[in-house]
Amino acid sequence: MGCAVIWAYWELFGADRLGKIVLIDEPAMLTANPAWTAEEVEAAGPIHTPASLWETANALPGPNGEAIFRAFMDRLVTKNCPEDLKQWMLRCSARTARKDVATLLLNHGCLDWRDVIPRISLPTLVIGGRASLIPWKSIAWIARQIPGAQLEIFEENERGSHFMFVENPTKFNQIVSTFVG
């Protein structure tokens, strides 16, 4: 949800107090509008339908919430992610009550940032993963909307998941360090 925080900041304050921006693997909108064309869906990169958003949010605090969350975590990492690393991420995530995760999902799920992204005028690095649950084409769309943005897509063999920064911190840190350098 970090990109949404940056986009909200940009919408409120513009470039004030910012020098460069790094956007990591988040679609312009999490939930598809049923009226969208196929091209709009590809650009926005939603991972939910309105029904699946509500189903997930309603199920998270319930008796099957932990299983739903674990299944979701499996979609956030590559198939070769070490089990101990996944378990560590699950333990970290479990610090937030599932009812609060559901509220965050609903609050975040219908925010459409496609009108804000093209207004970004600072140097921007956009990072995605080919094996991420976030469609990499939507990450490329974001980079094309920002003049001069740099795009980096981690390949699956580079552990290019949603959590590429955890699965491949060496490459991730090198790319970000070079950019902000």
C-alpha positions in Angstrom: 0.0 0.0 0.0 3.1 2.2 0.0 2.4 3.6 -3.5 -1.1 4.7 -2.5 0.5 6.7 0.4 2.9 8.3 -2.0 0.1 9.1 -4.5 -2.1 10.5 -1.8 0.8 12.7 -0.6 1.4 13.9 -4.2 -2.3 14.7 -4.6 -2.3 16.7 -1.4 1.2 18.4 -1.4 2.8 17.8 -4.8 6.6 17.8 -4.8 6.8 19.6 -1.4 9.6 18.0 0.6 10.3 15.3 -2.1 13.3 14.8 -4.3 12.7 11.5 -6.0 10.0 8.8 -5.8 10.2 5.1 -5.7 7.0 3.2 -6.5 7.0 -0.6 -5.8 4.6 -3.0 -7.3 1.2 -1.5 -6.8 -1.5 -1.2 -9.3 -3.3 2.1 -10.0 -6.5 0.6 -8.7 -7.0 -2.7 -6.7 -10.5 -3.3 -7.8 -11.8 -3.5 -11.4 -14.7 -1.4 -12.5 -17.1 -3.8 -14.4 -17.6 -1.0 -17.0 -13.9 -0.8 -17.9 -12.6 -2.0 -21.3 -9.9 -4.7 -21.5 -7.3 -1.9 -22.0 -8.4 0.0 -18.9 -8.2 -3.2 -16.9 -4.7 -3.9 -18.2 -3.5 -0.4 -17.4 -5.1 -0.2 -13.9 -3.9 -3.7 -12.9 -6.7 -4.7 -10.5 -6.5 -7.9 -8.5 -10.1 -7.8 -7.3 -13.6 -7.6 -8.6 -16.1 -5.7 -6.5 -17.4 -9.1 -5.3 -14.0 -10.5 -4.5 -13.0 -7.4 -2.6 -16.0 -7.6 -0.3 -15.8 -11.4 0.0 -12.2 -11.1 1.1 -12.8 -8.2 3.5 -15.7 -10.0 5.1 -13.9 -13.3 5.4 -10.6 -12.0 6.9 -11.9 -11.4 10.4 -13.9 -14.7 10.3 -13.0 -18.2 11.4 -11.3 -18.9 8.0 -9.4 -15.6 8.0 -6.0 -17.0 8.9 -6.3 -19.6 6.0 -7.4 -16.9 3.6 -4.5 -14.7 4.7 -2.0 -17.6 4.3 -3.3 -18.3 0.8 -2.9 -14.7 -0.1 0.7 -14.6 1.2 1.5 -17.5 -1.1 0.4 -15.2 -4.0 2.8 -12.5 -2.8 6.0 -14.5 -3.1 7.6 -16.7 -5.8 7.1 -20.4 -5.8 10.7 -20.8 -4.7 10.5 -18.5 -1.7 12.0 -20.3 1.3 9.4 -21.5 3.7 11.2 -19.9 6.7 11.1 -16.6 4.9 7.3 -17.0 4.3 6.7 -17.9 7.9 8.6 -14.9 9.1 6.5 -12.6 6.8 3.4 -14.3 8.1 4.4 -13.7 11.7 5.2 -10.0 10.9 1.8 -9.6 9.2 0.0 -11.3 12.1 0.8 -8.4 14.3 -2.1 -6.5 12.7 -5.6 -7.8 13.6 -7.4 -9.3 10.6 -10.3 -7.0 11.1 -8.0 -4.1 10.7 -6.5 -5.7 7.6 -10.0 -6.0 6.2 -10.7 -2.3 6.9 -7.4 -1.3 5.2 -8.3 -3.5 2.2 -11.7 -1.9 1.9 -10.4 1.7 2.3 -7.7 1.0 -0.2 -9.6 -1.2 -2.6 -11.5 1.5 -4.5 -9.0 4.3 -4.7 -8.3 5.0 -8.4 -4.9 6.8 -8.8 -4.9 6.9 -12.6 -5.5 10.6 -12.7 -2.8 11.4 -10.1 0.0 9.3 -11.5 0.5 11.3 -14.7 0.9 14.5 -12.6 4.1 13.2 -11.0 7.0 15.4 -12.2 9.9 14.2 -10.1 12.4 11.6 -11.0 10.7 8.3 -10.4 11.7 4.7 -10.2 8.9 2.1 -10.8 9.6 -1.5 -9.8 7.5 -4.6 -10.4 7.9 -8.3 -10.6 7.1 -10.6 -13.5 5.9 -13.2 -11.0 4.0 -10.8 -8.8 0.2 -11.0 -8.3 0.2 -7.4 -9.5 0.2 -7.6 -13.3 3.6 -6.3 -14.5 1.9 -4.6 -17.5 0.1 -2.3 -15.1 3.5 -1.4 -13.5 4.9 -0.7 -17.0 1.8 1.5 -17.6 2.5 3.5 -14.5 6.1 4.1 -15.6 4.9 5.3 -19.0 2.6 7.8 -17.4 5.4 9.6 -15.5 7.7 11.6 -17.7 11.2 10.1 -17.6 10.4 7.4 -15.1 12.8 4.5 -14.9 11.2 1.0 -15.0 12.6 -2.1 -13.4 10.8 -5.5 -13.7 12.4 -8.3 -11.7 12.1 -11.6 -13.7 10.7 -14.7 -12.0 14.2 -16.2 -11.8 15.3 -13.0 -10.0 12.6 -13.7 -7.4 10.4 -11.1 -9.0 7.4 -11.3 -6.7 5.4 -8.6 -5.0 8.0 -8.9 -2.2 11.1 -8.8 -4.5 12.7 -6.6 -1.9 12.6 -9.4 0.6 13.2 -12.3 -1.8 16.1 -10.5 -3.6 17.3 -7.7 -1.4 20.7 -7.5 -3.0 19.4 -6.6 -6.5 16.6 -4.5 -5.0 18.9 -2.4 -2.8 21.4 -1.9 -5.7 18.7 -0.6 -8.0 17.2 1.8 -5.4 20.7 2.9 -4.1 21.8 3.7 -7.7 18.6 5.6 -8.3 18.6 7.7 -5.1 22.4 8.1 -5.2 
